Amino acid sequence: MSKVLVISGHPNLDESFTNKVILEQLESHIDDVQVRRLDTLYPNYQIDVATEQQALLDADIIVLQFPFFWYSIPALLKKWIDDVFSYNFAYGSKGDKLKGKDFLLSFTIGGPSDSYDPLGYNHFSIEQLIAPLQQTCYLTGMNFRKPLYSHGMVFIPGVYNTQQGVEANAMEHSVKLISRINTLAHSTENRVKKLVKEWFAGFDKLPESGEQFLQSLSHDIQWSSPEGDFTGHAGFNNWYQVVRGLFKADCQHIVENVEVIEGDDDIKASLRIRLIADTLDGQSVNMLINEQWSLLEQDGRLLITHYKVTPVQG
């Protein structure tokens, strides 16, 4: 399943009647989730950029959970974005580290829905007000998923709502959010991307045996590469030993792009990979590679049936 990262932007979560409930439900009902409470981690607003960037790198789905303050996000969450989404990490010529991840906004709003209308006292729609966050997502190359937000999520004793009422609304919001995350986590696209990540993490190490890779290959795998064409698990093992005779271990496969198309009969994945490695005869390699995968689902697992490697000429 995909790894889920939830960034809690509430400045004082212990005093929240809604965001606290939502986060508790996520931790109880989502597998492989990490919730980072910014109010606890950074009460002085001094963000540990390296730690936060690593948390983002490890995640497949990124959720920002926050209360809607003055038509925007809380200051602590804004500071987190300003510091963590840095040049050559989230944007810039080398800033593709977040590309392809799913980005979901989940937030609570105090005012009623009819107030966010040209004729209402807030005049602008929620979609208009969160446009800067949507553009932030686009610039980083993440996938902007439809935001989830709930109105009437404020409790002021004797003035607005009841604590029981807003907590019930928070539970309803949680159910919707959990469903949304689970749908994303189990999507074919995310399952393929997870397989790609695990596949190349293993190949970077170039272990002595290629046995661990066979579990992701069909028994009649068709393999095409500059080293030749190979068939079946035995053919893959032959190819793998050829590669181990060319490259040193601890190479680096950087996944620059993955496109997944789900067809009636199989799944197609187009990959752009940058290989950075040293050969056994002392040469350094830095090259782009296009890969084409065909996959089938069998007994709940994805298996690669065709694998084609084509170096980019240029």
C-alpha positions in Angstrom: 0.0 0.0 0.0 1.1 3.6 -0.6 2.8 5.5 2.2 0.6 8.4 3.4 2.1 11.6 5.0 -0.3 13.9 6.8 1.0 17.4 7.7 -1.1 18.9 10.6 -1.0 22.7 10.2 -3.2 23.5 13.2 -1.2 25.9 15.5 -2.6 24.5 18.7 -4.1 21.1 18.0 -4.8 20.3 21.7 -7.5 23.0 21.7 -9.1 21.8 18.5 -12.5 20.1 18.5 -12.3 19.1 14.8 -8.8 18.7 13.4 -7.8 16.6 16.4 -10.7 14.2 15.9 -9.8 13.9 12.2 -6.2 13.1 12.8 -7.0 10.5 15.5 -9.3 8.8 13.0 -6.6 8.8 10.3 -4.1 7.2 12.6 -6.6 4.6 13.6 -7.9 3.6 10.2 -5.1 4.2 7.6 -2.3 1.8 7.1 1.2 3.1 6.7 0.4 6.7 7.7 2.7 9.2 9.3 1.1 12.3 11.0 3.4 15.2 11.6 2.1 17.7 14.1 3.8 21.0 13.3 2.6 22.7 16.5 4.4 20.1 18.6 7.5 19.7 16.3 8.1 23.4 15.7 6.5 25.7 18.4 9.2 28.2 17.7 8.6 28.0 13.9 12.2 26.8 13.2 11.5 24.1 10.6 13.9 21.2 10.3 14.0 21.3 6.5 16.0 18.1 5.9 13.8 16.0 8.1 10.6 17.4 6.5 11.9 16.9 3.0 12.8 13.3 3.8 9.3 12.7 5.0 8.0 14.0 1.7 10.4 11.8 -0.3 9.2 8.7 1.6 5.5 9.4 0.9 3.3 8.6 -2.0 0.3 10.6 -0.8 0.6 13.9 0.9 -2.3 15.4 2.9 -2.3 18.9 4.3 -4.8 18.9 7.2 -5.6 22.4 8.6 -8.3 24.8 9.8 -9.1 27.6 7.2 -7.8 30.8 8.8 -8.6 34.1 7.3 -9.2 32.7 3.8 -5.9 30.8 3.8 -3.7 28.4 5.8 -2.3 29.0 9.3 1.0 30.8 9.5 2.9 27.7 10.8 1.8 25.7 7.7 2.7 28.6 5.4 6.2 28.8 7.0 6.5 25.0 6.5 5.7 25.3 2.8 8.0 28.3 2.4 11.0 26.5 4.0 10.5 22.9 2.8 9.4 23.5 -0.8 12.8 24.9 -1.6 14.7 25.5 -4.9 16.0 22.4 -6.6 13.8 20.3 -4.3 10.2 21.3 -5.1 10.9 23.5 -8.1 13.8 24.8 -10.3 15.9 23.0 -12.9 16.5 20.0 -10.5 13.4 20.5 -8.4 11.5 17.4 -9.3 11.6 15.5 -6.0 7.8 15.7 -5.5 6.8 15.0 -9.0 4.1 12.4 -9.4 3.0 12.3 -5.7 -0.6 12.8 -4.9 -1.5 16.0 -3.1 -4.7 16.4 -1.1 -6.0 19.3 0.9 -8.3 18.5 3.8 -9.5 21.4 5.9 -12.2 22.7 8.2 -14.1 25.9 7.7 -16.1 27.8 10.3 -18.4 29.7 8.1 -21.5 28.3 6.3 -21.2 27.2 2.7 -23.6 29.9 1.4 -21.3 32.6 2.7 -18.6 31.6 0.1 -20.6 33.0 -2.8 -20.6 36.3 -4.7 -23.8 37.2 -2.8 -22.5 35.9 0.5 -20.5 37.9 3.0 -17.3 36.1 2.1 -17.9 36.8 -1.7 -15.4 34.3 -3.1 -15.7 30.6 -3.5 -13.4 28.2 -1.6 -12.0 27.0 -5.0 -11.0 30.6 -5.7 -9.4 31.2 -2.3 -7.3 28.0 -2.4 -6.0 28.7 -6.0 -2.5 29.6 -4.7 -2.2 26.1 -3.1 -3.4 24.5 -6.3 -0.8 26.4 -8.3 1.9 25.4 -5.7 1.0 21.8 -6.3 1.2 22.2 -10.1 4.6 23.9 -9.9 6.0 21.0 -7.9 4.7 18.4 -10.4 2.4 16.7 -7.9 -1.1 15.5 -8.8 -3.7 17.9 -7.4 -6.6 15.8 -6.0 -10.0 17.3 -5.4 -9.9 19.0 -2.0 -12.1 17.9 0.9 -13.5 20.5 3.2 -16.4 20.9 5.6 -18.3 24.0 6.7 -19.7 24.9 10.1 -16.7 23.5 11.9 -16.4 26.0 14.7 -17.5 25.8 18.3 -17.8 29.0 20.4 -19.8 28.3 23.6 -23.1 30.1 23.6 -22.4 31.6 20.1 -21.8 29.0 17.4 -22.8 25.3 17.4 -22.2 22.7 20.1 -19.1 20.7 20.8 -21.0 17.5 20.2 -22.2 18.8 16.9 -18.8 19.9 15.5 -17.2 16.7 16.7 -19.9 14.7 14.9 -19.2 16.8 11.8 -15.5 16.0 12.2 -16.2 12.3 12.3 -18.2 12.6 9.1 -15.3 14.5 7.5 -12.9 11.7 8.7 -15.0 9.0 7.0 -14.9 10.8 3.7 -11.2 11.5 4.0 -10.3 7.9 4.9 -12.3 6.7 1.9 -10.6 9.2 -0.4 -7.1 8.2 0.8 -7.8 4.5 0.5 -9.1 5.0 -3.0 -5.8 6.8 -4.0 -3.6 4.3 -2.2 -5.1 1.3 -4.0 -5.3 2.9 -7.4 -3.5 1.0 -10.2 -1.3 4.0 -10.9 -0.1 4.2 -7.3 0.5 0.5 -7.1 2.6 0.6 -10.3 4.6 3.5 -9.0 5.2 1.7 -5.7 6.5 -1.3 -7.7 8.7 1.0 -9.7 10.2 2.5 -6.6 10.9 -0.8 -4.9 12.2 -2.3 -8.2 14.9 0.3 -8.7 15.7 0.5 -5.0 16.7 -3.1 -5.2 18.6 -2.7 -8.5 20.7 0.2 -7.0 22.3 -2.4 -4.7 22.9 -5.0 -7.4 22.8 -8.0 -5.0 24.7 -11.1 -5.9 21.5 -13.0 -6.8 18.6 -11.6 -8.8 16.2 -13.9 -7.0 14.3 -11.1 -5.2 13.2 -9.6 -8.5 11.6 -12.8 -9.8 8.5 -12.2 -7.6 7.6 -9.2 -9.8 8.1 -11.0 -13.1 5.8 -13.4 -14.9 7.3 -16.9 -15.5 7.3 -16.2 -19.3 8.7 -12.6 -19.0 9.9 -11.2 -22.3 12.9 -9.0 -21.7 14.5 -6.7 -24.3 17.6 -4.6 -23.6 20.9 -3.5 -25.3 22.4 -6.7 -23.9 20.0 -8.8 -25.9 16.6 -10.5 -25.7 15.8 -12.9 -22.9 12.8 -15.1 -22.0 11.5 -16.4 -18.7 13.0 -16.3 -15.2 16.1 -18.2 -16.4 16.6 -15.6 -19.2 16.2 -12.8 -16.7 18.9 -14.4 -14.4 21.2 -14.6 -17.4 20.7 -11.0 -18.2 21.1 -10.0 -14.6 24.5 -11.7 -14.3 25.6 -9.9 -17.5 24.7 -6.5 -15.9 26.5 -7.5 -12.7 29.6 -8.1 -14.8 29.4 -4.5 -16.2 28.5 -2.3 -13.2 29.6 -1.8 -9.7 27.0 -2.1 -6.9 25.5 1.1 -5.3 24.5 2.7 -8.6 21.6 5.1 -8.8 18.4 4.8 -10.8 16.6 8.2 -10.7 12.9 7.8 -11.7 12.2 11.0 -13.6 8.8 10.2 -15.0 6.2 7.4 -14.9 3.1 7.3 -17.0 0.5 4.5 -16.4 -2.2 3.5 -18.8 -4.7 0.9 -17.7 -6.1 -1.1 -20.7 -8.7 -3.8 -21.0 -6.1 -6.6 -21.2 -3.1 -5.3 -19.4 -1.4 -2.2 -17.8 1.2 -0.2 -19.7 3.9 1.9 -17.9 6.3 4.3 -19.6 9.3 5.2 -17.6 12.1 7.7 -18.0 15.1 6.7 -15.8 18.5 8.4 -15.3 21.2 5.8 -14.5 24.3 7.1 -12.6 26.8 4.3 -12.1 30.4 3.3 -12.3 31.5 0.4 -14.5 33.9 -2.4 -13.3 36.5 -1.1 -15.8 36.5 2.4 -14.2 34.2 4.4 -16.4 31.4 6.7 -15.0 28.0 6.5 -16.6 25.3 9.1 -16.5 22.6 8.3 -19.1 18.9 8.5 -19.7 16.9 5.4 -20.4 13.3 4.8 -21.6 11.6 1.8 -20.3 8.3 0.2 -21.4 6.6 -2.2 -19.0 3.5 -4.4 -19.6 1.9 -5.7 -16.4 -0.9 -8.1 -15.4 -2.6 -8.5 -12.1 -2.5 -12.0 -10.7 -3.7 -13.1 -7.3 -3.7 -9.5 -6.1 -0.1 -8.8 -7.3 1.2 -6.9 -10.2 3.5 -9.0 -12.5 5.7 -7.6 -15.3 5.1 -9.6 -18.5 7.2 -7.5 -21.0 10.1 -5.2 -20.1 11.9 -3.1 -22.8 15.0 -1.0 -22.1 16.0 1.7 -24.7 18.9 4.1 -24.0 18.0 7.7 -25.1 20.2 8.8 -28.0 21.4 12.4 -27.9 
